Amino acid sequence: MGLKLAKKSELVTESINYRLRFRNIGDKGFFRTCYCFMLMKIILLKEVPGLGHAGEVKEAKEGYARNFLIPKGMVDVMTKHSLNVLAAQKRKREKVEKLEVRSKKAEAKKINKKNFVIKVKADDKGTLYAKLDVKSIAAELVNQGHKVSQDEIRLKEPIKKIGQYDVELRLAGGKTIIKLKLESK
């Protein structure tokens, strides 16, 4: 799934830039010493603090890239091949995201304004022994055959009493409301 590390022979000449820094030393005003360092273009495979996020093309000093970032698998040297692989991965990721959005929209239509009954343990006054939170509701919906995660359920506060509640779900960017009825076992 990840990019292969490039060999030295695969480097594209555009990926290395030479930058020269001159220091003026001496009375005559001419340059006597030359400090040279190379920058190389790299593709970030993971988020690197102070450098960027995964999938970005950045420049870094060659020593930092070769001695630290590349051995740790955080970056790859930018080559024509690695750019093509990166573009293909991006297209594949976009396709998968579109399919997920479609399936979430279908799930939202299927679940919209549906009534769910959950049996819970409660005392005689109707107070639950254990509060019903987002995690419990998600587990119950999954048990009933719906693909809903905890992150998609919006609940102001955990439910503590028996009764009927409206619970908001955020599926594929849209709001869906389900009716949740709690009954004593």
Backbone bond lengths (Angstrom), bond angles and torsions (degrees), N, CA, C in turn:
res aa  C-N    CA-C-N  psi(-1)  N-CA   C-N-CA  omega(-1)  CA-C   N-CA-C  phi
1 M - - - 1.452 - - 1.515 110.55 -
2 G 1.350 117.34 -35.41 1.456 119.84 -177.76 1.515 111.87 -84.50
3 L 1.277 116.01 173.18 1.454 121.94 178.81 1.522 109.26 -81.03
4 K 1.350 116.14 147.66 1.450 120.22 175.13 1.517 108.66 -80.63
5 L 1.301 115.52 148.21 1.450 118.88 176.02 1.519 108.70 -73.56
6 A 1.313 117.48 136.59 1.454 122.63 -177.17 1.519 110.23 -78.35
7 K 1.341 115.73 146.81 1.455 120.57 173.31 1.518 108.22 -84.33
8 K 1.319 116.12 164.06 1.457 119.32 -179.40 1.524 111.41 -60.70
9 S 1.336 117.25 -33.97 1.457 120.22 -178.27 1.524 112.59 -71.30
10 E 1.338 118.36 -19.47 1.457 122.17 -178.26 1.525 113.12 -87.61
11 L 1.328 117.23 -3.74 1.450 119.65 -176.47 1.517 110.98 -63.51
12 V 1.287 115.26 135.54 1.454 120.67 175.70 1.520 106.89 -84.38
13 T 1.309 116.07 139.92 1.467 118.68 -176.71 1.511 111.42 -61.99
14 E 1.341 118.52 -26.55 1.454 120.76 179.10 1.524 111.87 -72.42
15 S 1.341 117.45 -14.85 1.453 118.58 -174.76 1.528 112.88 -79.59
16 I 1.322 117.71 -13.02 1.459 119.80 179.81 1.523 108.48 -117.34
17 N 1.291 116.25 124.54 1.464 122.06 175.35 1.511 107.95 -112.05
18 Y 1.294 115.71 134.48 1.453 119.85 175.69 1.513 108.33 -94.45
19 R 1.285 116.45 128.76 1.451 121.08 177.42 1.519 107.38 -121.75
20 L 1.281 116.51 128.03 1.454 120.51 -179.55 1.512 109.69 -107.89
21 R 1.301 115.58 140.24 1.455 121.05 173.50 1.520 107.93 -122.34
22 F 1.292 114.60 127.54 1.453 119.06 179.44 1.510 109.18 -109.26
23 R 1.310 115.28 144.80 1.449 121.37 176.75 1.511 109.30 -118.92
24 N 1.292 115.51 132.15 1.453 120.48 -179.50 1.519 108.90 -85.39
25 I 1.320 116.02 109.23 1.452 120.99 178.85 1.529 107.21 -124.75
26 G 1.277 116.47 132.65 1.463 119.95 175.44 1.512 112.54 114.93
27 D 1.312 115.03 168.44 1.458 122.11 -176.07 1.519 112.73 -79.48
28 K 1.284 117.50 -31.12 1.452 121.45 -171.20 1.530 112.85 -75.11
29 G 1.323 118.11 -14.80 1.456 121.00 178.26 1.519 114.25 83.15
30 F 1.300 119.05 17.67 1.460 119.44 176.18 1.527 110.07 -107.75
31 F 1.306 114.73 163.95 1.462 119.70 -175.27 1.521 109.18 -82.46
32 R 1.309 115.67 125.61 1.452 119.45 -178.09 1.524 112.19 -108.36
33 T 1.352 117.90 -32.25 1.462 119.38 -177.71 1.518 109.16 -119.03
34 C 1.272 115.40 151.65 1.465 121.06 -178.92 1.517 108.09 -129.72
35 Y 1.323 116.10 121.46 1.465 121.12 173.64 1.513 107.01 -103.27
36 C 1.291 116.65 127.62 1.456 120.65 -175.66 1.528 108.59 -124.18
37 F 1.319 117.09 130.94 1.453 120.36 171.49 1.518 108.31 -137.76
38 M 1.313 115.81 154.00 1.456 120.03 -176.42 1.513 110.01 -110.88
39 L 1.314 115.73 138.67 1.452 121.50 171.31 1.509 107.78 -104.88
40 M 1.308 116.32 141.70 1.458 119.40 177.06 1.517 109.07 -125.73
41 K 1.316 115.39 145.93 1.454 120.55 177.64 1.524 108.05 -83.48
42 I 1.335 114.24 132.88 1.462 120.11 -177.18 1.526 109.15 -132.48
43 I 1.321 115.15 158.77 1.467 122.36 174.88 1.521 106.82 -110.20
44 L 1.314 116.62 125.30 1.463 120.72 -179.18 1.524 109.83 -78.98
45 L 1.326 116.26 124.98 1.461 121.45 177.93 1.523 111.18 -92.28
46 K 1.336 116.07 -25.55 1.460 123.04 178.09 1.520 107.41 -133.51
47 E 1.314 116.26 168.49 1.459 119.83 175.06 1.525 108.86 -72.10
48 V 1.327 114.93 126.83 1.458 120.96 179.09 1.527 107.33 -115.21
49 P 1.339 117.91 117.76 1.466 119.84 -179.40 1.524 111.35 -58.09
50 G 1.317 116.20 131.65 1.454 121.65 178.88 1.511 114.40 82.90
51 L 1.345 117.33 -4.44 1.461 120.03 -178.62 1.520 111.79 -120.18
52 G 1.333 118.86 -47.62 1.451 120.41 178.66 1.514 112.82 159.66
53 H 1.352 114.27 -169.03 1.466 121.91 -177.12 1.525 110.16 -105.32
54 A 1.317 116.04 165.96 1.458 122.11 -179.43 1.527 110.76 -59.52
55 G 1.339 115.71 138.04 1.452 121.55 177.53 1.517 114.37 92.34
56 E 1.313 118.71 -6.96 1.463 121.49 -179.68 1.520 110.46 -87.53
57 V 1.329 115.95 150.91 1.456 122.11 174.51 1.526 106.89 -101.83
58 K 1.325 116.41 123.88 1.467 122.20 -176.40 1.521 109.84 -133.68
59 E 1.323 115.51 170.24 1.452 122.12 172.58 1.521 108.52 -109.67
60 A 1.344 115.88 139.70 1.458 121.22 176.26 1.518 108.15 -144.17
61 K 1.306 116.09 158.12 1.455 119.49 177.37 1.521 108.75 -63.55
62 E 1.325 114.28 143.25 1.459 119.39 -174.09 1.522 112.25 -60.91
63 G 1.317 118.00 -41.62 1.460 120.99 -179.47 1.519 111.84 -63.84
64 Y 1.327 117.30 -42.67 1.475 122.27 178.32 1.524 110.00 -62.51
65 A 1.335 115.55 -42.53 1.463 119.21 -178.78 1.521 111.44 -68.92
66 R 1.332 116.81 -50.52 1.465 120.27 -174.94 1.532 113.32 -71.37
67 N 1.320 117.14 -36.00 1.465 119.78 -174.10 1.515 114.31 -91.88
68 F 1.330 118.08 -21.88 1.464 119.94 -175.71 1.523 112.64 -122.23
69 L 1.331 117.46 -56.63 1.460 120.61 -171.33 1.524 113.16 -71.92
70 I 1.327 118.28 -46.60 1.469 121.34 -176.75 1.531 111.36 -66.58
71 P 1.344 120.30 -47.01 1.478 118.42 178.78 1.529 114.06 -61.26
72 K 1.323 117.49 -29.48 1.468 120.14 178.82 1.525 112.16 -83.39
73 G 1.331 118.25 -3.15 1.462 121.45 178.27 1.518 113.64 75.09
74 M 1.319 117.18 21.42 1.461 120.64 -178.98 1.529 112.16 -85.42
75 V 1.334 116.85 -27.62 1.464 120.73 -177.39 1.515 109.78 -139.31
76 D 1.334 115.05 169.13 1.451 122.74 172.08 1.515 107.09 -135.37
77 V 1.312 116.22 149.86 1.455 120.33 178.12 1.523 108.17 -69.53
78 M 1.320 116.02 138.78 1.461 119.77 -178.67 1.534 109.71 -75.46
79 T 1.311 114.73 116.89 1.458 122.23 172.43 1.518 107.04 -127.18
80 K 1.317 115.54 170.67 1.469 118.77 177.74 1.526 110.36 -61.86
81 H 1.327 115.32 -40.44 1.471 120.06 179.94 1.525 111.31 -63.86
82 S 1.341 117.36 -45.74 1.461 119.65 -177.84 1.528 111.44 -66.51
83 L 1.333 117.95 -32.90 1.471 120.22 175.18 1.516 111.22 -65.37
84 N 1.355 116.68 -40.18 1.468 120.11 178.12 1.524 111.02 -66.03
85 V 1.331 116.86 -40.87 1.470 120.75 178.38 1.522 110.24 -64.24
86 L 1.332 116.93 -41.61 1.458 121.72 179.02 1.528 111.01 -62.14
87 A 1.327 116.68 -43.23 1.469 120.61 178.55 1.523 110.98 -64.59
88 A 1.331 117.24 -39.90 1.466 120.63 178.67 1.523 111.25 -65.33
89 Q 1.342 117.12 -40.86 1.459 120.75 177.89 1.517 110.96 -64.13
90 K 1.318 116.74 -38.30 1.461 120.65 179.63 1.532 110.72 -65.57
91 R 1.331 116.73 -43.34 1.471 120.11 177.30 1.524 111.24 -62.58
92 K 1.322 116.77 -42.13 1.468 121.09 179.69 1.530 110.65 -63.71
93 R 1.342 116.77 -43.08 1.464 121.30 178.99 1.525 111.12 -62.58
94 E 1.353 117.16 -40.83 1.467 120.63 178.09 1.525 111.18 -64.06
95 K 1.341 116.95 -38.99 1.461 121.03 178.64 1.521 111.31 -63.24
96 V 1.331 115.94 -43.57 1.464 121.04 179.86 1.530 110.05 -64.30
97 E 1.332 116.77 -41.30 1.464 120.26 178.96 1.522 111.45 -63.45
98 K 1.326 117.80 -39.07 1.473 120.82 177.72 1.518 110.87 -63.47
99 L 1.343 116.94 -41.59 1.466 120.31 178.36 1.526 110.99 -64.47
100 E 1.332 116.90 -39.31 1.462 120.20 178.58 1.523 111.20 -64.83
101 V 1.326 116.91 -40.70 1.462 120.47 179.18 1.528 109.62 -64.47
102 R 1.334 116.70 -41.88 1.473 119.94 178.11 1.526 111.77 -61.39
103 S 1.326 116.43 -44.18 1.464 119.31 -179.18 1.529 111.38 -67.62
104 K 1.341 117.21 -36.09 1.469 120.64 177.22 1.528 111.31 -66.70
105 K 1.341 117.29 -37.81 1.461 119.83 177.33 1.521 110.77 -65.66
106 A 1.336 117.10 -40.24 1.456 120.48 177.12 1.525 110.77 -64.27
107 E 1.314 116.70 -40.57 1.468 121.32 177.68 1.524 110.38 -64.13
108 A 1.339 116.77 -39.20 1.472 120.97 179.14 1.526 110.74 -63.11
109 K 1.336 117.90 -41.32 1.470 120.61 178.26 1.519 110.70 -65.44
110 K 1.330 116.20 -38.80 1.458 120.83 -177.95 1.528 112.12 -69.55
111 I 1.314 117.02 -35.00 1.461 121.27 -172.62 1.534 113.27 -95.90
112 N 1.327 118.10 -14.01 1.472 122.88 -173.85 1.534 111.98 -57.94
113 K 1.330 116.77 130.86 1.470 126.21 177.43 1.521 113.02 54.75
114 K 1.312 116.87 29.66 1.450 121.65 178.34 1.526 108.78 -90.97
115 N 1.323 117.20 148.39 1.461 122.83 179.47 1.527 109.86 -97.08
116 F 1.307 115.59 132.52 1.455 121.58 178.03 1.522 108.72 -122.46
117 V 1.323 115.34 137.43 1.462 120.95 178.90 1.525 107.50 -113.50
118 I 1.328 114.56 127.60 1.458 120.36 178.66 1.517 108.41 -122.40
119 K 1.318 116.01 127.59 1.467 121.83 178.28 1.526 108.07 -91.38
120 V 1.328 115.31 125.24 1.466 121.62 -178.56 1.523 110.47 -131.72
121 K 1.306 116.43 160.75 1.455 121.38 176.45 1.525 108.60 -84.33
122 A 1.340 115.60 130.47 1.475 120.42 -179.38 1.521 109.21 -146.73
123 D 1.330 115.57 160.46 1.462 119.94 176.91 1.534 109.58 -85.06
124 D 1.346 116.94 -174.94 1.467 121.89 -177.00 1.526 112.69 -66.04
125 K 1.307 118.01 -27.90 1.464 121.76 -178.84 1.531 112.75 -81.77
126 G 1.332 117.88 -8.24 1.457 120.70 179.23 1.518 113.95 95.25
127 T 1.307 116.98 9.54 1.463 120.65 177.95 1.527 109.01 -88.31
128 L 1.312 115.77 132.47 1.461 120.51 -178.63 1.527 110.43 -73.20
129 Y 1.329 116.06 145.45 1.452 120.36 175.51 1.523 110.34 -72.32
130 A 1.309 116.48 -35.73 1.467 121.89 176.91 1.521 107.71 -127.89
131 K 1.313 116.57 130.94 1.468 119.80 -178.69 1.523 110.43 -63.80
132 L 1.303 115.07 151.82 1.460 122.32 179.93 1.525 107.03 -102.57
133 D 1.334 116.03 110.21 1.462 120.06 -178.02 1.529 110.60 -110.87
134 V 1.312 116.14 -173.43 1.465 122.86 -176.41 1.528 111.26 -59.19
135 K 1.304 116.18 -40.37 1.468 120.99 -179.11 1.524 111.21 -62.90
136 S 1.318 117.31 -43.10 1.468 121.78 179.85 1.523 111.37 -66.95
137 I 1.343 116.27 -40.58 1.471 120.20 -179.96 1.518 110.02 -65.77
138 A 1.328 117.64 -42.09 1.467 121.33 179.19 1.525 110.65 -62.97
139 A 1.328 116.68 -42.71 1.464 120.11 178.78 1.519 111.22 -62.45
140 E 1.332 117.71 -40.56 1.462 121.69 179.44 1.531 111.22 -66.47
141 L 1.335 117.25 -41.16 1.465 120.49 178.84 1.529 111.13 -66.18
142 V 1.324 116.39 -37.44 1.468 119.94 177.28 1.525 109.64 -66.69
143 N 1.344 117.76 -39.22 1.465 121.47 177.41 1.521 111.93 -61.95
144 Q 1.336 116.29 -30.51 1.464 120.54 179.57 1.532 112.11 -88.08
145 G 1.342 117.86 4.73 1.456 121.42 172.63 1.523 116.09 95.42
146 H 1.301 118.60 20.14 1.465 121.59 179.12 1.521 109.64 -111.19
147 K 1.328 115.45 141.61 1.470 120.49 -178.93 1.521 109.57 -92.25
148 V 1.325 115.70 89.55 1.461 121.67 -178.68 1.523 107.83 -133.45
149 S 1.328 116.41 133.99 1.463 120.21 178.08 1.533 109.94 -103.71
150 Q 1.316 115.73 169.01 1.468 121.27 -179.01 1.523 111.81 -63.46
151 D 1.332 116.62 -34.49 1.461 120.85 -176.69 1.524 112.37 -67.00
152 E 1.303 117.47 -21.58 1.469 121.59 -176.24 1.531 112.86 -89.14
153 I 1.315 118.04 -10.20 1.465 121.88 -177.90 1.530 108.90 -95.37
154 R 1.328 115.40 130.18 1.469 121.41 178.58 1.522 108.42 -111.14
155 L 1.316 115.76 117.33 1.450 122.09 -179.21 1.527 107.21 -137.06
156 K 1.339 115.94 124.85 1.470 119.22 -175.89 1.520 111.54 -63.59
157 E 1.320 116.13 -44.48 1.461 120.83 179.26 1.528 107.38 -151.61
158 P 1.321 117.78 157.17 1.460 120.86 179.46 1.536 111.48 -59.89
159 I 1.321 115.65 146.55 1.466 121.53 -179.34 1.527 108.29 -83.47
160 K 1.362 115.87 132.49 1.467 120.61 -175.80 1.519 113.53 -122.92
161 K 1.344 117.79 -5.47 1.472 121.19 -177.81 1.527 109.87 -128.95
162 I 1.326 114.55 156.17 1.458 120.80 175.20 1.530 108.22 -73.97
163 G 1.339 115.68 142.91 1.461 120.10 179.64 1.523 110.68 158.12
164 Q 1.322 115.25 -164.98 1.467 120.80 -179.77 1.531 108.28 -114.15
165 Y 1.332 115.23 133.43 1.449 121.37 -175.68 1.527 110.33 -132.40
166 D 1.328 115.82 147.92 1.459 121.78 171.46 1.523 107.35 -96.38
167 V 1.323 116.07 125.29 1.458 121.54 -179.16 1.529 108.04 -116.93
168 E 1.319 115.64 130.67 1.464 121.03 -178.82 1.524 110.34 -92.51
169 L 1.331 115.59 134.05 1.457 122.00 174.75 1.519 108.34 -116.59
170 R 1.311 117.51 142.19 1.469 122.93 175.72 1.516 107.03 -111.50
171 L 1.319 115.64 94.18 1.452 121.47 179.04 1.519 109.29 -109.68
172 A 1.317 117.25 123.66 1.473 124.07 177.82 1.520 111.47 55.12
173 G 1.309 117.69 39.31 1.451 121.69 176.18 1.518 115.17 81.90
174 G 1.311 118.08 -7.16 1.461 120.92 -179.94 1.523 111.57 -109.14
175 K 1.337 115.01 157.02 1.463 120.27 178.87 1.521 109.82 -87.73
176 T 1.303 115.35 139.39 1.455 122.92 173.86 1.522 106.55 -135.01
177 I 1.334 116.48 135.76 1.459 120.23 -179.55 1.520 108.88 -115.69
178 I 1.330 114.36 131.19 1.471 120.14 176.21 1.520 107.95 -117.27
179 K 1.332 115.49 153.73 1.472 121.67 177.48 1.519 106.22 -99.98
180 L 1.319 115.03 125.01 1.446 122.29 -178.39 1.518 108.46 -114.19
181 K 1.342 116.18 119.22 1.461 120.25 179.77 1.524 108.07 -112.45
182 L 1.331 115.31 124.68 1.450 120.87 179.01 1.513 109.62 -101.70
183 E 1.321 115.61 129.25 1.472 121.57 179.64 1.521 108.60 -125.24
184 S 1.320 114.84 150.19 1.454 121.31 179.21 1.523 110.16 -78.31
185 K 1.323 116.86 143.67 1.475 121.18 179.37 1.501 111.03 -75.83
